[in-house]
Amino acid sequence: MTSRDAHAQDDQVHGHGSAQDAPAQLCALSDDWSETFRLLGDPTRLRLLTLLHYEGPGTLSMSELADRAGVKTATASAALRLLTTAGIVTATRDGRMMRYALTDERVHRLLHHLGGTHAH
């Protein structure tokens, strides 16, 4: 299930489906949410997401993210690859480098609940 599919299911559970369907929908969401929390459970990935959330979409390259997160470029690359594959982050080519953006609205909202703010 992609992040967008889970987001659509999440909306259905919160008042857009019948009461009888809610338990089944919640069970379906639990798999997606557990995968999201597994990805967020890694300190490096969470640090990178927090930086992307704060700086805004498309502002940071992999090397900038690695420097700010205090990790090696290879570590940031592996983490960003997982987050991109999961549909939480997108990468956009800017000349010879890639710029990253947090695109999963559920993760965006979750970071706000954890106290995350924006620079933009």
C-alpha positions in Angstrom: 0.0 0.0 0.0 1.4 3.4 -0.9 1.4 6.4 1.4 -1.4 8.0 -0.7 -3.6 4.8 -0.4 -3.1 4.8 3.4 -4.0 8.5 3.6 -7.2 7.8 1.6 -8.0 4.9 4.0 -7.2 7.1 7.0 -9.7 9.7 5.8 -12.4 7.0 5.4 -11.9 5.7 8.9 -12.3 9.2 10.4 -15.9 9.7 9.5 -16.2 8.9 5.8 -17.1 5.2 6.0 -19.9 3.2 7.7 -19.6 2.3 11.4 -19.6 -1.4 10.4 -16.6 -0.9 8.1 -14.5 1.0 10.7 -12.8 -2.1 12.5 -11.8 -3.6 9.1 -10.5 -0.3 7.9 -8.5 0.3 11.1 -7.0 -3.2 10.8 -6.0 -2.4 7.2 -4.4 0.9 8.4 -2.5 -0.8 11.2 -0.1 -2.5 8.8 0.7 0.8 7.0 1.0 2.7 10.3 3.3 0.0 11.7 5.6 0.3 8.7 5.5 4.1 9.0 6.5 3.9 12.7 9.2 1.3 11.8 10.7 3.8 9.4 10.4 6.7 11.9 11.8 4.5 14.7 15.4 4.9 13.3 17.1 7.9 14.8 18.9 8.8 11.5 15.7 8.6 9.4 13.8 10.6 12.0 16.5 13.3 12.1 16.5 13.6 8.3 12.7 13.8 8.2 12.8 16.5 10.9 15.3 18.5 8.9 13.2 18.1 5.7 10.0 19.2 7.6 11.7 22.2 9.1 13.5 23.5 5.9 10.6 22.9 3.5 10.3 21.0 0.2 13.2 20.7 -2.2 15.6 22.9 -0.2 18.2 20.3 0.9 20.5 18.0 -1.0 21.7 14.6 0.4 25.1 16.0 1.4 23.5 19.0 3.2 21.1 16.6 5.0 24.0 14.4 6.0 26.0 17.3 7.3 23.2 18.7 9.3 22.1 15.3 10.7 25.7 14.6 11.6 25.9 11.3 9.6 28.0 10.0 6.7 26.7 10.6 3.2 26.3 6.9 2.6 24.2 6.6 5.8 22.0 9.5 4.6 21.7 8.0 1.2 20.6 4.6 2.5 18.0 6.3 4.8 16.7 8.6 2.0 16.4 5.6 -0.4 14.2 3.8 2.1 12.0 6.9 2.8 11.7 7.5 -0.9 10.7 3.9 -1.7 8.1 4.1 1.1 6.6 7.3 -0.5 7.4 9.5 2.5 10.0 11.6 0.7 10.5 12.5 -2.9 13.7 13.5 -4.7 13.9 16.1 -7.5 16.9 16.5 -9.7 18.6 19.9 -9.5 21.5 19.9 -12.0 23.9 17.2 -10.7 22.3 16.8 -7.3 19.0 15.6 -5.9 16.9 17.7 -3.6 14.6 16.1 -1.1 11.1 16.9 0.2 8.8 15.4 2.8 5.6 14.6 0.9 3.7 12.3 3.2 1.0 14.5 4.8 0.4 12.0 7.7 4.1 12.1 8.6 4.1 15.9 8.2 1.2 16.2 10.7 2.8 13.7 13.1 6.0 15.8 13.2 3.8 18.8 14.1 2.3 16.8 17.0 5.9 16.0 18.1 6.7 19.7 18.2 8.2 20.2 14.7 8.1 23.6 13.2 9.0 25.2 9.9 11.6 27.7 8.9 9.6 28.7 5.8 
